[in-house]
Amino acid sequence: LSDSRTKILFCAVELFRQYGFKSVTMDDIARRCGISKKTLYQYFDNKNSVVSAAMAWYKEGIRCQCDTILGNASNALEGFVMIKVQFDNMYKEMNPMALHELQRFYPEGYQQFKLNMENDVTAIKNNILQGIEEGLYREDIDADIISRYHMESVLMIMMPSVLLNDKLNLFTVNRAIMEHYIYGIVTPKGEKLYRKYKEQYLTK
C-alpha cells in the first residue's frame, strides 16, 4: 500500500471505531487525514469502498499483531492472555454500535470482516491444541467447537444485546467472558499459571 492510502485507511479506522460507520462522512475522513476530499476520491470511489478496504486492512493488521504475540509467548495460555490485553485496549476506544452499523449499512464491508473469521477460529483452535499439549488446557476439550463458540461470544458482545447497558461496557463484558472461557478450559496447572498472568497482565 502507498503511504497516502495507508494513512487514509488508518484515519478511517480511527473514526469508525470512535463514532461508528453510519455518521462518519468522506468529509470527516479527509479532514482527519489532512487532505482534500478530491485527493481522497483519487484513492476511493465512495464511502463503501473505504469501508471495505479499511476492514480488510484493519483485520490484517490485527492478525499480524496476534501472530507476533503468540510467537513471543512462552506458552499457549500466556499468548491468549496477552492477546486479550490487546483487545481490551481496542474495546476501550470502540463504539459499541460499530459492528452493528457495519452489518446493517455496509454489507460489503461486513462480508470483508467476516471473510477473516475462519482465520480467527483457526488461530483459537491452534491455541487450544497447543495448550492441551502443554498440559495447561483440559484434554477432553473439542477444540473445533470451543474455538467457534469463543469466536461467536466475541462477536456477540459487539452487537446490540442485553449484555451492554449504561453500567456494562465492551471492556467490562469482554473481561468477564474471557475469564469464563479460561476457567472453562484450564487444568489445575493452567489455573495456577493463569492467576500469575492475571496479576502480571490484567491488573495494570
C-alpha positions as CSV (number, residue, x, y, z in Angstrom):
1,L,0.0,0.0,0.0
2,S,1.1,3.5,-0.7
3,D,1.8,5.8,2.3
4,S,-1.1,8.0,1.4
5,R,-3.6,5.1,1.1
6,T,-2.4,3.6,4.4
7,K,-2.8,7.0,6.1
8,I,-6.4,7.2,4.8
9,L,-7.2,3.7,6.0
10,F,-5.7,4.4,9.4
11,C,-7.7,7.6,9.8
12,A,-10.9,5.9,8.6
13,V,-10.5,3.1,11.1
14,E,-9.9,5.5,13.9
15,L,-13.1,7.4,13.0
16,F,-15.2,4.2,12.5
17,R,-14.1,2.8,15.9
18,Q,-14.8,6.0,17.7
19,Y,-18.1,7.1,16.0
20,G,-19.4,4.0,14.2
21,F,-19.9,3.7,10.5
22,K,-23.1,5.5,9.8
23,S,-22.3,9.0,10.9
24,V,-18.7,9.3,9.5
25,T,-18.6,11.0,6.1
26,M,-16.0,11.3,3.4
27,D,-15.5,14.9,4.5
28,D,-14.7,13.6,8.0
29,I,-12.2,11.2,6.7
30,A,-10.5,13.8,4.5
31,R,-10.4,16.2,7.4
32,R,-8.9,13.7,9.8
33,C,-6.2,12.8,7.2
34,G,-5.4,16.5,6.5
35,I,-6.2,16.1,2.8
36,S,-8.8,17.4,0.4
37,K,-11.8,15.4,-0.5
38,K,-10.6,15.5,-4.1
39,T,-7.5,13.7,-3.1
40,L,-9.5,11.2,-1.1
41,Y,-11.5,10.3,-4.2
42,Q,-8.3,9.7,-6.1
43,Y,-7.9,6.6,-3.9
44,F,-11.5,5.6,-3.2
45,D,-14.6,5.9,-5.3
46,N,-17.0,6.2,-2.4
47,K,-17.5,5.5,1.3
48,N,-18.4,1.9,0.6
49,S,-15.0,1.3,-0.9
50,V,-13.3,3.0,2.0
51,V,-15.2,0.8,4.5
52,S,-14.4,-2.5,2.7
53,A,-10.7,-1.6,2.3
54,A,-10.5,-0.4,5.9
55,M,-11.9,-3.6,7.2
56,A,-9.5,-5.7,5.2
57,W,-6.5,-3.6,6.3
58,Y,-7.6,-3.5,9.9
59,K,-8.2,-7.2,10.2
60,E,-4.8,-8.0,8.5
61,G,-3.1,-5.7,11.0
62,I,-4.7,-7.4,13.9
63,R,-3.8,-10.8,12.5
64,C,-0.1,-9.8,12.2
65,Q,-0.1,-8.4,15.7
66,C,-1.6,-11.6,17.1
67,D,0.9,-13.8,15.2
68,T,3.7,-11.8,16.8
69,I,2.3,-12.0,20.3
70,L,1.7,-15.8,20.0
71,G,5.2,-16.3,18.6
72,N,6.8,-14.5,21.5
73,A,4.7,-16.1,24.3
74,S,6.2,-18.8,26.4
75,N,3.1,-20.9,26.2
76,A,-0.5,-21.0,24.8
77,L,-2.1,-19.5,27.9
78,E,0.3,-16.6,28.1
79,G,-0.3,-15.9,24.4
80,F,-4.1,-16.0,24.9
81,V,-4.0,-13.6,27.8
82,M,-1.6,-11.2,26.0
83,I,-3.9,-11.1,23.0
84,K,-6.9,-10.4,25.3
85,V,-5.0,-7.4,26.8
86,Q,-4.6,-6.1,23.2
87,F,-8.3,-6.5,22.6
88,D,-9.1,-4.8,25.9
89,N,-7.3,-1.7,24.7
90,M,-9.3,-1.8,21.4
91,Y,-12.6,-2.2,23.2
92,K,-11.9,0.9,25.4
93,E,-11.9,3.0,22.2
94,M,-14.6,1.2,20.2
95,N,-18.1,2.5,19.6
96,P,-20.4,-0.4,20.8
97,M,-22.7,0.1,17.8
98,A,-19.9,0.0,15.2
99,L,-20.2,-3.7,14.2
100,H,-24.0,-3.5,14.1
101,E,-23.8,-0.4,11.8
102,L,-21.3,-2.2,9.6
103,Q,-23.6,-5.2,9.2
104,R,-26.7,-3.1,8.6
105,F,-25.5,-0.3,6.4
106,Y,-22.3,-1.6,4.7
107,P,-22.9,-5.3,3.9
108,E,-19.8,-5.5,1.6
109,G,-17.6,-4.2,4.4
110,Y,-19.2,-6.6,6.8
111,Q,-18.6,-9.5,4.4
112,Q,-15.0,-8.4,4.2
113,F,-14.8,-8.5,8.0
114,K,-16.4,-12.0,8.1
115,L,-14.1,-13.4,5.4
116,N,-11.2,-13.4,8.0
117,M,-13.3,-15.1,10.7
118,E,-12.2,-18.6,9.8
119,N,-8.6,-17.5,10.2
120,D,-9.5,-16.3,13.7
121,V,-11.2,-19.6,14.5
122,T,-8.2,-21.5,13.3
123,A,-5.9,-19.4,15.5
124,I,-8.0,-20.0,18.6
125,K,-8.2,-23.8,17.7
126,N,-4.4,-24.0,17.4
127,N,-4.0,-22.2,20.7
128,I,-6.3,-24.7,22.3
129,L,-4.4,-27.7,20.8
130,Q,-1.1,-26.2,21.9
131,G,-2.4,-25.6,25.4
132,I,-3.6,-29.2,25.6
133,E,-0.1,-30.5,24.6
134,E,1.4,-28.2,27.3
135,G,-0.9,-29.6,30.0
136,L,-2.5,-26.2,30.5
137,Y,-5.9,-26.9,28.9
138,R,-8.1,-29.9,29.5
139,E,-7.6,-32.9,27.3
140,D,-11.4,-33.5,26.8
141,I,-12.0,-30.2,25.0
142,D,-13.4,-30.3,21.5
143,A,-11.0,-27.7,20.0
144,D,-13.2,-27.1,16.9
145,I,-16.4,-26.5,18.8
146,I,-14.9,-24.4,21.6
147,S,-12.9,-22.2,19.2
148,R,-16.0,-21.4,17.2
149,Y,-18.0,-20.9,20.4
150,H,-15.4,-18.4,21.7
151,M,-15.4,-16.5,18.4
152,E,-19.2,-16.2,18.4
153,S,-19.1,-14.9,22.0
154,V,-16.6,-12.2,20.9
155,L,-18.9,-11.2,18.1
156,M,-22.0,-11.3,20.4
157,I,-20.7,-8.6,22.7
158,M,-20.2,-6.2,19.7
159,M,-23.9,-6.5,18.6
160,P,-26.9,-5.0,20.3
161,S,-27.8,-7.2,23.2
162,V,-28.8,-7.4,26.9
163,L,-25.1,-7.6,27.7
164,L,-24.4,-4.0,27.1
165,N,-26.0,-1.1,29.0
166,D,-25.1,2.1,30.9
167,K,-23.1,0.1,33.5
168,L,-21.7,-2.7,31.3
169,N,-19.4,-1.6,28.5
170,L,-17.4,-3.6,25.9
171,F,-14.3,-3.7,28.1
172,T,-16.2,-5.0,31.2
173,V,-18.2,-7.6,29.3
174,N,-15.1,-8.8,27.4
175,R,-13.2,-9.3,30.6
176,A,-16.0,-11.3,32.1
177,I,-16.4,-13.5,29.0
178,M,-12.6,-14.1,28.8
179,E,-12.5,-15.1,32.4
180,H,-15.4,-17.5,32.0
181,Y,-13.7,-19.0,28.9
182,I,-10.3,-19.5,30.5
183,Y,-11.6,-21.1,33.7
184,G,-13.7,-23.5,31.5
185,I,-10.7,-24.8,29.6
186,V,-7.7,-24.8,32.0
187,T,-6.3,-27.7,34.0
188,P,-5.3,-27.1,37.7
189,K,-1.8,-26.4,36.4
190,G,-3.2,-23.9,33.9
191,E,-5.4,-22.2,36.5
192,K,-2.4,-21.6,38.8
193,L,-0.5,-20.1,35.9
194,Y,-3.4,-18.0,34.8
195,R,-3.6,-16.4,38.3
196,K,0.0,-15.4,37.8
197,Y,-0.7,-14.0,34.4
198,K,-3.8,-12.2,35.6
199,E,-1.7,-10.4,38.2
200,Q,1.0,-9.7,35.6
201,Y,-1.1,-8.5,32.7
202,L,-4.7,-7.8,33.8
203,T,-4.3,-5.7,36.9
204,K,-2.4,-2.9,35.3
